[in-house]
């Protein structure tokens, strides 16, 4: 199992678009925008833990609810 925060923007986008069938902006648009990674991670975080587990990913329990993997919001002991 991988943390969602270890996914690249493209990997997260592919999970949403191809595995979950979610409507998302084109990959090229998401990859080329500052908000792109945060957007796809937020969409993944909206999925149930069970659904994420089926995809082989999880949300670490020690992450604050609004954290999207920004190093400034991660616990210092990482």
PDB file of N, CA, C and O in Angstrom:
ATOM      1  N   UNK A   1       0.854  -1.185   0.000  1.00  0.00           N
ATOM      2  CA  UNK A   1       0.000   0.000   0.000  1.00  0.00           C
ATOM      3  C   UNK A   1       0.894   1.241   0.000  1.00  0.00           C
ATOM      4  O   UNK A   1       1.921   1.292   0.676  1.00  0.00           O
ATOM      5  N   UNK A   2       0.477   2.226  -0.768  1.00  0.00           N
ATOM      6  CA  UNK A   2       1.210   3.488  -0.861  1.00  0.00           C
ATOM      7  C   UNK A   2       0.373   4.613  -0.280  1.00  0.00           C
ATOM      8  O   UNK A   2      -0.852   4.624  -0.399  1.00  0.00           O
ATOM      9  N   UNK A   3       1.046   5.549   0.343  1.00  0.00           N
ATOM     10  CA  UNK A   3       0.384   6.762   0.803  1.00  0.00           C
ATOM     11  C   UNK A   3      -0.036   7.577  -0.418  1.00  0.00           C
ATOM     12  O   UNK A   3       0.681   7.606  -1.419  1.00  0.00           O
ATOM     13  N   UNK A   4      -1.186   8.236  -0.343  1.00  0.00           N
ATOM     14  CA  UNK A   4      -1.583   9.080  -1.472  1.00  0.00           C
ATOM     15  C   UNK A   4      -0.560  10.182  -1.704  1.00  0.00           C
ATOM     16  O   UNK A   4      -0.439  10.683  -2.822  1.00  0.00           O
ATOM     17  N   UNK A   5       0.176  10.566  -0.672  1.00  0.00           N
ATOM     18  CA  UNK A   5       1.152  11.639  -0.799  1.00  0.00           C
ATOM     19  C   UNK A   5       2.401  11.207  -1.555  1.00  0.00           C
ATOM     20  O   UNK A   5       3.222  12.046  -1.925  1.00  0.00           O
ATOM     21  N   UNK A   6       2.551   9.913  -1.786  1.00  0.00           N
ATOM     22  CA  UNK A   6       3.670   9.408  -2.580  1.00  0.00           C
ATOM     23  C   UNK A   6       3.339   9.357  -4.069  1.00  0.00           C
ATOM     24  O   UNK A   6       4.215   9.079  -4.888  1.00  0.00           O
ATOM     25  N   UNK A   7       2.095   9.620  -4.420  1.00  0.00           N
ATOM     26  CA  UNK A   7       1.673   9.576  -5.819  1.00  0.00           C
ATOM     27  C   UNK A   7       2.089  10.847  -6.546  1.00  0.00           C
ATOM     28  O   UNK A   7       2.053  11.938  -5.978  1.00  0.00           O
ATOM     29  N   UNK A   8       2.479  10.697  -7.792  1.00  0.00           N
ATOM     30  CA  UNK A   8       2.711  11.869  -8.635  1.00  0.00           C
ATOM     31  C   UNK A   8       1.347  12.417  -9.060  1.00  0.00           C
ATOM     32  O   UNK A   8       0.319  11.765  -8.879  1.00  0.00           O
ATOM     33  N   UNK A   9       1.356  13.603  -9.619  1.00  0.00           N
ATOM     34  CA  UNK A   9       0.113  14.176 -10.134  1.00  0.00           C
ATOM     35  C   UNK A   9      -0.497  13.254 -11.182  1.00  0.00           C
ATOM     36  O   UNK A   9      -1.705  13.017 -11.179  1.00  0.00           O
ATOM     37  N   UNK A  10       0.332  12.738 -12.070  1.00  0.00           N
ATOM     38  CA  UNK A  10      -0.172  11.855 -13.122  1.00  0.00           C
ATOM     39  C   UNK A  10      -0.748  10.567 -12.549  1.00  0.00           C
ATOM     40  O   UNK A  10      -1.804  10.114 -12.990  1.00  0.00           O
ATOM     41  N   UNK A  11      -0.069   9.972 -11.574  1.00  0.00           N
ATOM     42  CA  UNK A  11      -0.581   8.733 -10.972  1.00  0.00           C
ATOM     43  C   UNK A  11      -1.933   8.968 -10.311  1.00  0.00           C
ATOM     44  O   UNK A  11      -2.858   8.173 -10.478  1.00  0.00           O
ATOM     45  N   UNK A  12      -2.048  10.064  -9.558  1.00  0.00           N
ATOM     46  CA  UNK A  12      -3.310  10.378  -8.893  1.00  0.00           C
ATOM     47  C   UNK A  12      -4.404  10.640  -9.926  1.00  0.00           C
ATOM     48  O   UNK A  12      -5.536  10.183  -9.768  1.00  0.00           O
ATOM     49  N   UNK A  13      -4.063  11.377 -10.985  1.00  0.00           N
ATOM     50  CA  UNK A  13      -5.036  11.665 -12.044  1.00  0.00           C
ATOM     51  C   UNK A  13      -5.522  10.369 -12.682  1.00  0.00           C
ATOM     52  O   UNK A  13      -6.722  10.189 -12.890  1.00  0.00           O
ATOM     53  N   UNK A  14      -4.592   9.465 -12.992  1.00  0.00           N
ATOM     54  CA  UNK A  14      -4.964   8.197 -13.646  1.00  0.00           C
ATOM     55  C   UNK A  14      -5.883   7.357 -12.749  1.00  0.00           C
ATOM     56  O   UNK A  14      -6.818   6.725 -13.240  1.00  0.00           O
ATOM     57  N   UNK A  15      -5.623   7.350 -11.456  1.00  0.00           N
ATOM     58  CA  UNK A  15      -6.510   6.619 -10.547  1.00  0.00           C
ATOM     59  C   UNK A  15      -7.920   7.200 -10.604  1.00  0.00           C
ATOM     60  O   UNK A  15      -8.902   6.463 -10.696  1.00  0.00           O
ATOM     61  N   UNK A  16      -8.009   8.522 -10.550  1.00  0.00           N
ATOM     62  CA  UNK A  16      -9.324   9.166 -10.599  1.00  0.00           C
ATOM     63  C   UNK A  16     -10.027   8.913 -11.927  1.00  0.00           C
ATOM     64  O   UNK A  16     -11.183   8.491 -11.957  1.00  0.00           O
ATOM     65  N   UNK A  17      -9.330   9.172 -13.012  1.00  0.00           N
ATOM     66  CA  UNK A  17      -9.956   9.106 -14.334  1.00  0.00           C
ATOM     67  C   UNK A  17     -10.165   7.679 -14.822  1.00  0.00           C
ATOM     68  O   UNK A  17     -11.237   7.341 -15.326  1.00  0.00           O
ATOM     69  N   UNK A  18      -9.152   6.853 -14.675  1.00  0.00           N
ATOM     70  CA  UNK A  18      -9.202   5.525 -15.284  1.00  0.00           C
ATOM     71  C   UNK A  18      -9.743   4.446 -14.358  1.00  0.00           C
ATOM     72  O   UNK A  18     -10.503   3.581 -14.794  1.00  0.00           O
ATOM     73  N   UNK A  19      -9.368   4.484 -13.103  1.00  0.00           N
ATOM     74  CA  UNK A  19      -9.817   3.444 -12.169  1.00  0.00           C
ATOM     75  C   UNK A  19     -11.175   3.768 -11.552  1.00  0.00           C
ATOM     76  O   UNK A  19     -12.012   2.881 -11.386  1.00  0.00           O
ATOM     77  N   UNK A  20     -11.392   5.035 -11.215  1.00  0.00           N
ATOM     78  CA  UNK A  20     -12.636   5.421 -10.547  1.00  0.00           C
ATOM     79  C   UNK A  20     -13.675   5.992 -11.510  1.00  0.00           C
ATOM     80  O   UNK A  20     -14.839   6.148 -11.140  1.00  0.00           O
ATOM     81  N   UNK A  21     -13.270   6.303 -12.733  1.00  0.00           N
ATOM     82  CA  UNK A  21     -14.206   6.844 -13.714  1.00  0.00           C
ATOM     83  C   UNK A  21     -14.689   8.246 -13.396  1.00  0.00           C
ATOM     84  O   UNK A  21     -15.755   8.655 -13.854  1.00  0.00           O
ATOM     85  N   UNK A  22     -13.915   8.983 -12.618  1.00  0.00           N
ATOM     86  CA  UNK A  22     -14.290  10.351 -12.246  1.00  0.00           C
ATOM     87  C   UNK A  22     -14.032  11.298 -13.416  1.00  0.00           C
ATOM     88  O   UNK A  22     -13.100  11.099 -14.195  1.00  0.00           O
ATOM     89  N   UNK A  23     -14.860  12.319 -13.527  1.00  0.00           N
ATOM     90  CA  UNK A  23     -14.613  13.365 -14.517  1.00  0.00           C
ATOM     91  C   UNK A  23     -13.611  14.336 -13.923  1.00  0.00           C
ATOM     92  O   UNK A  23     -13.860  14.946 -12.883  1.00  0.00           O
ATOM     93  N   UNK A  24     -12.484  14.473 -14.591  1.00  0.00           N
ATOM     94  CA  UNK A  24     -11.427  15.384 -14.151  1.00  0.00           C
ATOM     95  C   UNK A  24     -10.934  16.163 -15.366  1.00  0.00           C
ATOM     96  O   UNK A  24     -11.085  15.704 -16.498  1.00  0.00           O
ATOM     97  N   UNK A  25     -10.343  17.343 -15.138  1.00  0.00           N
ATOM     98  CA  UNK A  25      -9.775  18.085 -16.268  1.00  0.00           C
ATOM     99  C   UNK A  25      -8.714  17.237 -16.967  1.00  0.00           C
ATOM    100  O   UNK A  25      -8.187  16.298 -16.371  1.00  0.00           O
ATOM    101  N   UNK A  26      -8.395  17.553 -18.212  1.00  0.00           N
ATOM    102  CA  UNK A  26      -7.361  16.796 -18.924  1.00  0.00           C
ATOM    103  C   UNK A  26      -6.046  16.784 -18.140  1.00  0.00           C
ATOM    104  O   UNK A  26      -5.700  17.753 -17.465  1.00  0.00           O
ATOM    105  N   UNK A  27      -5.331  15.681 -18.244  1.00  0.00           N
ATOM    106  CA  UNK A  27      -4.067  15.533 -17.522  1.00  0.00           C
ATOM    107  C   UNK A  27      -3.120  16.685 -17.814  1.00  0.00           C
ATOM    108  O   UNK A  27      -2.486  17.207 -16.897  1.00  0.00           O
ATOM    109  N   UNK A  28      -3.011  17.090 -19.066  1.00  0.00           N
ATOM    110  CA  UNK A  28      -2.095  18.166 -19.434  1.00  0.00           C
ATOM    111  C   UNK A  28      -2.430  19.456 -18.688  1.00  0.00           C
ATOM    112  O   UNK A  28      -1.529  20.193 -18.287  1.00  0.00           O
ATOM    113  N   UNK A  29      -3.703  19.726 -18.503  1.00  0.00           N
ATOM    114  CA  UNK A  29      -4.120  20.933 -17.790  1.00  0.00           C
ATOM    115  C   UNK A  29      -3.780  20.832 -16.307  1.00  0.00           C
ATOM    116  O   UNK A  29      -3.304  21.794 -15.706  1.00  0.00           O
ATOM    117  N   UNK A  30      -4.023  19.677 -15.730  1.00  0.00           N
ATOM    118  CA  UNK A  30      -3.773  19.485 -14.296  1.00  0.00           C
ATOM    119  C   UNK A  30      -2.277  19.516 -13.998  1.00  0.00           C
ATOM    120  O   UNK A  30      -1.853  20.127 -13.017  1.00  0.00           O
ATOM    121  N   UNK A  31      -1.477  18.863 -14.835  1.00  0.00           N
ATOM    122  CA  UNK A  31      -0.032  18.808 -14.602  1.00  0.00           C
ATOM    123  C   UNK A  31       0.640  20.167 -14.722  1.00  0.00           C
ATOM    124  O   UNK A  31       1.664  20.411 -14.083  1.00  0.00           O
ATOM    125  N   UNK A  32       0.080  21.047 -15.528  1.00  0.00           N
ATOM    126  CA  UNK A  32       0.716  22.333 -15.802  1.00  0.00           C
ATOM    127  C   UNK A  32       0.197  23.467 -14.933  1.00  0.00           C
ATOM    128  O   UNK A  32       0.484  24.632 -15.207  1.00  0.00           O
ATOM    129  N   UNK A  33      -0.542  23.155 -13.916  1.00  0.00           N
ATOM    130  CA  UNK A  33      -1.084  24.179 -13.023  1.00  0.00           C
ATOM    131  C   UNK A  33      -0.570  23.962 -11.609  1.00  0.00           C
ATOM    132  O   UNK A  33      -0.382  22.824 -11.177  1.00  0.00           O
ATOM    133  N   UNK A  34      -0.343  25.052 -10.891  1.00  0.00           N
ATOM    134  CA  UNK A  34       0.130  24.960  -9.510  1.00  0.00           C
ATOM    135  C   UNK A  34      -0.856  24.195  -8.629  1.00  0.00           C
ATOM    136  O   UNK A  34      -0.451  23.506  -7.693  1.00  0.00           O
ATOM    137  N   UNK A  35      -2.133  24.315  -8.928  1.00  0.00           N
ATOM    138  CA  UNK A  35      -3.171  23.682  -8.113  1.00  0.00           C
ATOM    139  C   UNK A  35      -3.410  22.231  -8.489  1.00  0.00           C
ATOM    140  O   UNK A  35      -4.157  21.541  -7.795  1.00  0.00           O
ATOM    141  N   UNK A  36      -2.808  21.746  -9.554  1.00  0.00           N
ATOM    142  CA  UNK A  36      -3.123  20.431 -10.101  1.00  0.00           C
ATOM    143  C   UNK A  36      -2.984  19.275  -9.131  1.00  0.00           C
ATOM    144  O   UNK A  36      -3.912  18.480  -8.976  1.00  0.00           O
ATOM    145  N   UNK A  37      -1.828  19.170  -8.472  1.00  0.00           N
ATOM    146  CA  UNK A  37      -1.614  18.044  -7.554  1.00  0.00           C
ATOM    147  C   UNK A  37      -2.570  18.131  -6.370  1.00  0.00           C
ATOM    148  O   UNK A  37      -3.164  17.129  -5.973  1.00  0.00           O
ATOM    149  N   UNK A  38      -2.718  19.326  -5.808  1.00  0.00           N
ATOM    150  CA  UNK A  38      -3.648  19.488  -4.690  1.00  0.00           C
ATOM    151  C   UNK A  38      -5.061  19.082  -5.094  1.00  0.00           C
ATOM    152  O   UNK A  38      -5.778  18.449  -4.319  1.00  0.00           O
ATOM    153  N   UNK A  39      -5.455  19.447  -6.304  1.00  0.00           N
ATOM    154  CA  UNK A  39      -6.798  19.130  -6.788  1.00  0.00           C
ATOM    155  C   UNK A  39      -7.019  17.625  -6.860  1.00  0.00           C
ATOM    156  O   UNK A  39      -8.015  17.120  -6.343  1.00  0.00           O
ATOM    157  N   UNK A  40      -6.097  16.900  -7.499  1.00  0.00           N
ATOM    158  CA  UNK A  40      -6.314  15.461  -7.645  1.00  0.00           C
ATOM    159  C   UNK A  40      -6.200  14.740  -6.308  1.00  0.00           C
ATOM    160  O   UNK A  40      -6.912  13.763  -6.075  1.00  0.00           O
ATOM    161  N   UNK A  41      -5.311  15.205  -5.420  1.00  0.00           N
ATOM    162  CA  UNK A  41      -5.218  14.575  -4.097  1.00  0.00           C
ATOM    163  C   UNK A  41      -6.487  14.823  -3.288  1.00  0.00           C
ATOM    164  O   UNK A  41      -6.965  13.933  -2.585  1.00  0.00           O
ATOM    165  N   UNK A  42      -7.024  16.023  -3.389  1.00  0.00           N
ATOM    166  CA  UNK A  42      -8.267  16.318  -2.664  1.00  0.00           C
ATOM    167  C   UNK A  42      -9.401  15.434  -3.172  1.00  0.00           C
ATOM    168  O   UNK A  42     -10.214  14.952  -2.383  1.00  0.00           O
ATOM    169  N   UNK A  43      -9.457  15.223  -4.470  1.00  0.00           N
ATOM    170  CA  UNK A  43     -10.489  14.350  -5.031  1.00  0.00           C
ATOM    171  C   UNK A  43     -10.306  12.916  -4.549  1.00  0.00           C
ATOM    172  O   UNK A  43     -11.291  12.229  -4.276  1.00  0.00           O
ATOM    173  N   UNK A  44      -9.060  12.451  -4.438  1.00  0.00           N
ATOM    174  CA  UNK A  44      -8.821  11.107  -3.906  1.00  0.00           C
ATOM    175  C   UNK A  44      -9.214  11.032  -2.438  1.00  0.00           C
ATOM    176  O   UNK A  44      -9.768  10.026  -1.993  1.00  0.00           O
ATOM    177  N   UNK A  45      -8.932  12.088  -1.684  1.00  0.00           N
ATOM    178  CA  UNK A  45      -9.267  12.093  -0.254  1.00  0.00           C
ATOM    179  C   UNK A  45     -10.768  12.022  -0.024  1.00  0.00           C
ATOM    180  O   UNK A  45     -11.208  11.639   1.059  1.00  0.00           O
ATOM    181  N   UNK A  46     -11.549  12.380  -1.015  1.00  0.00           N
ATOM    182  CA  UNK A  46     -13.007  12.320  -0.887  1.00  0.00           C
ATOM    183  C   UNK A  46     -13.526  10.885  -1.002  1.00  0.00           C
ATOM    184  O   UNK A  46     -14.694  10.627  -0.708  1.00  0.00           O
ATOM    185  N   UNK A  47     -12.679   9.959  -1.422  1.00  0.00           N
ATOM    186  CA  UNK A  47     -13.066   8.551  -1.559  1.00  0.00           C
ATOM    187  C   UNK A  47     -13.028   7.875  -0.186  1.00  0.00           C
ATOM    188  O   UNK A  47     -12.333   8.335   0.720  1.00  0.00           O
ATOM    189  N   UNK A  48     -13.763   6.808  -0.045  1.00  0.00           N
ATOM    190  CA  UNK A  48     -13.754   6.064   1.218  1.00  0.00           C
ATOM    191  C   UNK A  48     -12.421   5.344   1.389  1.00  0.00           C
ATOM    192  O   UNK A  48     -11.732   5.046   0.413  1.00  0.00           O
ATOM    193  N   UNK A  49     -12.070   5.071   2.635  1.00  0.00           N
ATOM    194  CA  UNK A  49     -10.832   4.343   2.927  1.00  0.00           C
ATOM    195  C   UNK A  49     -10.847   2.973   2.254  1.00  0.00           C
ATOM    196  O   UNK A  49      -9.816   2.506   1.769  1.00  0.00           O
ATOM    197  N   UNK A  50     -11.999   2.335   2.224  1.00  0.00           N
ATOM    198  CA  UNK A  50     -12.120   1.029   1.586  1.00  0.00           C
ATOM    199  C   UNK A  50     -11.855   1.088   0.092  1.00  0.00           C
ATOM    200  O   UNK A  50     -11.188   0.220  -0.470  1.00  0.00           O
ATOM    201  N   UNK A  51     -12.385   2.124  -0.540  1.00  0.00           N
ATOM    202  CA  UNK A  51     -12.169   2.287  -1.991  1.00  0.00           C
ATOM    203  C   UNK A  51     -10.701   2.568  -2.280  1.00  0.00           C
ATOM    204  O   UNK A  51     -10.136   2.030  -3.232  1.00  0.00           O
ATOM    205  N   UNK A  52     -10.086   3.409  -1.459  1.00  0.00           N
ATOM    206  CA  UNK A  52      -8.661   3.693  -1.645  1.00  0.00           C
ATOM    207  C   UNK A  52      -7.841   2.422  -1.465  1.00  0.00           C
ATOM    208  O   UNK A  52      -6.888   2.184  -2.207  1.00  0.00           O
ATOM    209  N   UNK A  53      -8.208   1.606  -0.483  1.00  0.00           N
ATOM    210  CA  UNK A  53      -7.487   0.350  -0.243  1.00  0.00           C
ATOM    211  C   UNK A  53      -7.589  -0.570  -1.457  1.00  0.00           C
ATOM    212  O   UNK A  53      -6.626  -1.261  -1.791  1.00  0.00           O
ATOM    213  N   UNK A  54      -8.740  -0.585  -2.116  1.00  0.00           N
ATOM    214  CA  UNK A  54      -8.894  -1.391  -3.331  1.00  0.00           C
ATOM    215  C   UNK A  54      -7.930  -0.936  -4.423  1.00  0.00           C
ATOM    216  O   UNK A  54      -7.523  -1.729  -5.273  1.00  0.00           O
ATOM    217  N   UNK A  55      -7.569   0.345  -4.393  1.00  0.00           N
ATOM    218  CA  UNK A  55      -6.636   0.899  -5.374  1.00  0.00           C
ATOM    219  C   UNK A  55      -5.184   0.751  -4.925  1.00  0.00           C
ATOM    220  O   UNK A  55      -4.258   1.072  -5.670  1.00  0.00           O
ATOM    221  N   UNK A  56      -4.993   0.258  -3.688  1.00  0.00           N
ATOM    222  CA  UNK A  56      -3.642   0.061  -3.177  1.00  0.00           C
ATOM    223  C   UNK A  56      -3.022   1.298  -2.562  1.00  0.00           C
ATOM    224  O   UNK A  56      -1.801   1.398  -2.449  1.00  0.00           O
ATOM    225  N   UNK A  57      -3.874   2.254  -2.158  1.00  0.00           N
ATOM    226  CA  UNK A  57      -3.368   3.475  -1.536  1.00  0.00           C
ATOM    227  C   UNK A  57      -4.128   3.758  -0.246  1.00  0.00           C
ATOM    228  O   UNK A  57      -5.195   3.193  -0.005  1.00  0.00           O
ATOM    229  N   UNK A  58      -3.570   4.634   0.573  1.00  0.00           N
ATOM    230  CA  UNK A  58      -4.206   4.994   1.839  1.00  0.00           C
ATOM    231  C   UNK A  58      -3.842   6.427   2.203  1.00  0.00           C
ATOM    232  O   UNK A  58      -2.904   7.004   1.653  1.00  0.00           O
ATOM    233  N   UNK A  59      -4.597   6.988   3.136  1.00  0.00           N
ATOM    234  CA  UNK A  59      -4.306   8.305   3.693  1.00  0.00           C
ATOM    235  C   UNK A  59      -3.696   8.074   5.066  1.00  0.00           C
ATOM    236  O   UNK A  59      -4.347   7.481   5.926  1.00  0.00           O
ATOM    237  N   UNK A  60      -2.464   8.525   5.300  1.00  0.00           N
ATOM    238  CA  UNK A  60      -1.849   8.324   6.609  1.00  0.00           C
ATOM    239  C   UNK A  60      -2.695   8.951   7.718  1.00  0.00           C
ATOM    240  O   UNK A  60      -3.209  10.060   7.571  1.00  0.00           O
ATOM    241  N   UNK A  61      -2.829   8.232   8.815  1.00  0.00           N
ATOM    242  CA  UNK A  61      -3.658   8.712   9.926  1.00  0.00           C
ATOM    243  C   UNK A  61      -3.086   9.949  10.591  1.00  0.00           C
ATOM    244  O   UNK A  61      -3.830  10.720  11.198  1.00  0.00           O
ATOM    245  N   UNK A  62      -1.776  10.157  10.490  1.00  0.00           N
ATOM    246  CA  UNK A  62      -1.158  11.292  11.168  1.00  0.00           C
ATOM    247  C   UNK A  62      -1.235  12.593  10.373  1.00  0.00           C
ATOM    248  O   UNK A  62      -0.643  13.595  10.775  1.00  0.00           O
ATOM    249  N   UNK A  63      -1.956  12.591   9.249  1.00  0.00           N
ATOM    250  CA  UNK A  63      -2.087  13.799   8.443  1.00  0.00           C
ATOM    251  C   UNK A  63      -3.282  14.610   8.918  1.00  0.00           C
ATOM    252  O   UNK A  63      -4.358  14.057   9.144  1.00  0.00           O
ATOM    253  N   UNK A  64      -3.100  15.925   9.071  1.00  0.00           N
ATOM    254  CA  UNK A  64      -4.244  16.769   9.418  1.00  0.00           C
ATOM    255  C   UNK A  64      -5.315  16.658   8.333  1.00  0.00           C
ATOM    256  O   UNK A  64      -4.988  16.402   7.175  1.00  0.00           O
ATOM    257  N   UNK A  65      -6.587  16.846   8.688  1.00  0.00           N
ATOM    258  CA  UNK A  65      -7.675  16.672   7.726  1.00  0.00           C
ATOM    259  C   UNK A  65      -7.534  17.515   6.465  1.00  0.00           C
ATOM    260  O   UNK A  65      -7.952  17.077   5.394  1.00  0.00           O
ATOM    261  N   UNK A  66      -6.956  18.714   6.561  1.00  0.00           N
ATOM    262  CA  UNK A  66      -6.859  19.571   5.381  1.00  0.00           C
ATOM    263  C   UNK A  66      -5.488  19.523   4.731  1.00  0.00           C
ATOM    264  O   UNK A  66      -5.222  20.298   3.813  1.00  0.00           O
ATOM    265  N   UNK A  67      -4.620  18.644   5.176  1.00  0.00           N
ATOM    266  CA  UNK A  67      -3.286  18.535   4.601  1.00  0.00           C
ATOM    267  C   UNK A  67      -3.353  17.819   3.264  1.00  0.00           C
ATOM    268  O   UNK A  67      -4.032  16.802   3.123  1.00  0.00           O
ATOM    269  N   UNK A  68      -2.646  18.357   2.288  1.00  0.00           N
ATOM    270  CA  UNK A  68      -2.593  17.724   0.978  1.00  0.00           C
ATOM    271  C   UNK A  68      -1.180  17.277   0.650  1.00  0.00           C
ATOM    272  O   UNK A  68      -0.820  17.144  -0.520  1.00  0.00           O
ATOM    273  N   UNK A  69      -0.384  17.048   1.674  1.00  0.00           N
ATOM    274  CA  UNK A  69       0.956  16.572   1.418  1.00  0.00           C
ATOM    275  C   UNK A  69       1.991  17.676   1.385  1.00  0.00           C
ATOM    276  O   UNK A  69       3.153  17.421   1.069  1.00  0.00           O
ATOM    277  N   UNK A  70       1.596  18.887   1.702  1.00  0.00           N
ATOM    278  CA  UNK A  70       2.531  19.996   1.763  1.00  0.00           C
ATOM    279  C   UNK A  70       3.509  19.722   2.895  1.00  0.00           C
ATOM    280  O   UNK A  70       3.085  19.509   4.031  1.00  0.00           O
ATOM    281  N   UNK A  71       4.815  19.722   2.613  1.00  0.00           N
ATOM    282  CA  UNK A  71       5.785  19.413   3.667  1.00  0.00           C
ATOM    283  C   UNK A  71       5.650  20.307   4.892  1.00  0.00           C
ATOM    284  O   UNK A  71       5.992  19.886   5.997  1.00  0.00           O
ATOM    285  N   UNK A  72       5.164  21.523   4.722  1.00  0.00           N
ATOM    286  CA  UNK A  72       5.028  22.413   5.869  1.00  0.00           C
ATOM    287  C   UNK A  72       3.905  21.983   6.802  1.00  0.00           C
ATOM    288  O   UNK A  72       3.825  22.478   7.926  1.00  0.00           O
ATOM    289  N   UNK A  73       3.028  21.065   6.363  1.00  0.00           N
ATOM    290  CA  UNK A  73       1.931  20.608   7.218  1.00  0.00           C
ATOM    291  C   UNK A  73       2.156  19.196   7.734  1.00  0.00           C
ATOM    292  O   UNK A  73       1.314  18.659   8.454  1.00  0.00           O
ATOM    293  N   UNK A  74       3.280  18.591   7.376  1.00  0.00           N
ATOM    294  CA  UNK A  74       3.566  17.233   7.829  1.00  0.00           C
ATOM    295  C   UNK A  74       4.207  17.266   9.204  1.00  0.00           C
ATOM    296  O   UNK A  74       4.877  18.235   9.559  1.00  0.00           O
ATOM    297  N   UNK A  75       4.004  16.213   9.973  1.00  0.00           N
ATOM    298  CA  UNK A  75       4.657  16.145  11.277  1.00  0.00           C
ATOM    299  C   UNK A  75       6.171  16.245  11.119  1.00  0.00           C
ATOM    300  O   UNK A  75       6.731  15.744  10.143  1.00  0.00           O
ATOM    301  N   UNK A  76       6.833  16.890  12.076  1.00  0.00           N
ATOM    302  CA  UNK A  76       8.267  17.140  11.985  1.00  0.00           C
ATOM    303  C   UNK A  76       9.108  15.887  12.020  1.00  0.00           C
ATOM    304  O   UNK A  76      10.237  15.905  11.530  1.00  0.00           O
ATOM    305  N   UNK A  77       8.609  14.798  12.577  1.00  0.00           N
ATOM    306  CA  UNK A  77       9.418  13.597  12.728  1.00  0.00           C
ATOM    307  C   UNK A  77       9.470  12.745  11.474  1.00  0.00           C
ATOM    308  O   UNK A  77      10.019  11.644  11.513  1.00  0.00           O
ATOM    309  N   UNK A  78       8.922  13.212  10.369  1.00  0.00           N
ATOM    310  CA  UNK A  78       8.985  12.422   9.130  1.00  0.00           C
ATOM    311  C   UNK A  78      10.354  12.534   8.513  1.00  0.00           C
ATOM    312  O   UNK A  78      10.609  11.942   7.464  1.00  0.00           O
TER     313      UNK A  78
END
